[in-house]
């Protein structure tokens, strides 16, 4: 399974970005898909995940600002990020779980103050 993430970039504080991540390859039944982020010197942290049944979980720091969604037919997961803050600056990675865990290559989100 390969994951390709898109949508990062530079945005001013208060702005919005939408990340997308498409899974391809030997896909049978992807369970969890989600987004994580990492800044230099810190551990990668969960941002938002969605189970195949639709249940979602968000980091406290993004609740009310970020929304995760999935298009199951296309094995794609999205992250709508609104009211962005400088502390949201990070490399964002998508992850999919189908037995094993698979990671995308990461996309950089930079929020300027």
C-alpha positions as CSV (number, residue, x, y, z in Angstrom):
1,X,0.0,0.0,0.0
2,X,1.3,3.4,-1.0
3,X,0.1,6.7,0.4
4,X,0.5,10.0,-1.4
5,X,-0.3,13.2,0.5
6,X,-1.1,16.6,-1.0
7,X,-2.1,20.0,0.0
8,X,0.6,21.5,2.3
9,X,1.8,25.0,1.9
10,X,2.3,28.4,3.5
11,X,-0.7,30.2,5.0
12,X,-1.3,33.1,7.3
13,X,-2.6,32.6,10.8
14,X,-6.4,32.3,10.7
15,X,-6.3,30.8,7.2
16,X,-7.3,27.4,5.9
17,X,-5.7,24.5,4.1
18,X,-7.1,21.1,3.0
19,X,-4.8,18.1,3.0
20,X,-5.6,15.0,1.0
21,X,-4.0,11.5,1.0
22,X,-4.8,8.8,-1.5
23,X,-4.0,5.1,-0.9
24,X,-3.1,2.9,-3.8
25,X,-1.6,-0.6,-4.4
26,X,-2.8,-3.8,-2.8
27,X,-5.8,-2.6,-1.0
28,X,-8.3,-5.0,0.4
29,X,-9.9,-3.3,3.4
30,X,-8.3,-0.3,5.0
31,X,-9.4,0.2,8.6
32,X,-8.1,3.4,10.2
33,X,-6.9,6.3,8.2
34,X,-5.5,9.4,9.8
35,X,-3.2,12.3,10.1
36,X,-0.2,12.9,12.3
37,X,2.2,15.7,12.5
38,X,5.8,16.3,13.6
39,X,8.1,19.2,14.2
40,X,11.8,19.0,14.5
41,X,12.9,17.7,17.9
42,X,9.5,16.5,18.9
43,X,7.7,13.2,18.6
44,X,5.1,12.6,15.9
45,X,1.7,13.2,17.3
46,X,-1.8,12.2,16.3
47,X,-3.9,15.0,14.8
48,X,-7.0,13.2,13.7
49,X,-8.0,9.6,12.8
50,X,-11.1,8.0,11.4
51,X,-12.2,4.4,11.6
52,X,-13.8,2.7,8.7
53,X,-17.2,2.9,10.4
54,X,-16.9,6.7,10.7
55,X,-15.8,7.2,14.3
56,X,-13.3,10.0,14.6
57,X,-10.8,11.1,17.2
58,X,-9.0,14.5,17.4
59,X,-6.1,15.9,19.3
60,X,-7.4,18.4,21.8
61,X,-5.4,21.1,20.2
62,X,-7.3,20.9,16.9
63,X,-10.8,20.1,18.1
64,X,-13.3,22.5,16.5
65,X,-10.8,23.7,13.9
66,X,-9.8,20.6,11.9
67,X,-12.2,18.1,10.3
68,X,-11.2,14.6,9.0
69,X,-13.2,12.9,6.3
70,X,-12.8,9.9,4.1
71,X,-13.9,8.9,0.6
72,X,-13.9,5.2,1.0
73,X,-14.5,4.4,-2.6
74,X,-11.3,6.2,-3.5
75,X,-9.4,5.2,-0.4
76,X,-8.7,8.8,0.3
77,X,-8.6,10.7,3.5
78,X,-8.9,14.5,3.9
79,X,-8.0,17.0,6.6
80,X,-9.8,20.3,6.5
81,X,-7.8,22.7,8.6
82,X,-9.4,26.0,9.6
83,X,-8.4,28.9,11.9
84,X,-4.8,27.8,11.5
85,X,-2.3,28.9,14.2
86,X,1.5,29.2,14.0
87,X,1.8,26.2,16.3
88,X,0.1,24.1,13.7
89,X,3.3,24.4,11.6
90,X,4.6,20.9,11.1
91,X,5.1,18.1,8.6
92,X,1.8,16.3,8.3
93,X,1.8,12.6,7.6
94,X,-1.1,10.4,6.6
95,X,-1.3,6.9,7.9
96,X,-3.4,3.9,6.9
97,X,-3.9,0.6,8.7
98,X,-4.6,-2.6,6.8
99,X,-3.0,-5.2,9.0
100,X,0.2,-3.3,8.9
101,X,0.7,0.4,9.2
102,X,1.5,2.5,6.1
103,X,2.8,6.0,6.1
104,X,2.7,8.7,3.4
105,X,5.8,10.9,2.6
106,X,4.7,13.9,4.6
107,X,3.6,17.4,3.5
108,X,4.8,20.6,5.1
109,X,2.3,23.1,6.5
110,X,3.7,26.4,7.5
111,X,1.5,29.0,9.3
112,X,2.9,32.5,9.5
113,X,1.9,34.9,12.3
